[in-house]
């Protein structure tokens, strides 16, 4: 929110300008969840990787 006050005296005389600004900090959103894989997902992925590795070694 900004305020500006003009207090001028006379025509073309010296003037006074007072300005004040204030800011409101944005609240934190908290911790963001990190996507992870379940235990069964890790087992399936490592089994699939082992299968591909076994097939690659066998092909040589």
N, C-alpha and C positions, 0 to 999 in steps of 0.2 A: 504494500500500500504506500503510495507516495503522496506527499502534501507539498504544496508550494504556496507561500504567502507573499503577496506583493504589498509593500507599504511605501508608497511614493508620496513625497511631499512636494507640492508646487508643480508648476509646468516646467519640466526639464530639470528639476532639482535633483539632489542626491537621493538615492533610493536604497531600500534595504530589501533583500530577497533571502528568505529563510526556507531551506529545503530539508526535509527529513525523509529517510527511507527506512523501511523495515522489511525483513524477510522472515518467513516461517520455514523452519527446517522440515524437510520431507521425512516422514517416518520410515523406519526400516521395514523391509518386506519379510524379514526372517530368513531362515536357511532354505536354500533351494534344494529339492531332492535330487540325488545323483542316481541315474539309472544304473542298475546292476543286474547281473544274470543270476538266476536261481541255481541251486546246487545241481538239479537235474539238467538244466541247460548247459552248465559247465561240463558235466559228464558226457552229454550228447556231443557237444562241440569238440571235446578232446578225443572222443572215440572216432568221430569223423576225420579229424586231423590225423590220428594214428592210422586209420584205414588208407587215406591218401598217401601217407608216408610209406606204409607197407607196400602198396601197389607200385610206388615209384622205385623203391629199392628192388623189388622183384623184377621190374622191367629191365633193369640194367644187367 
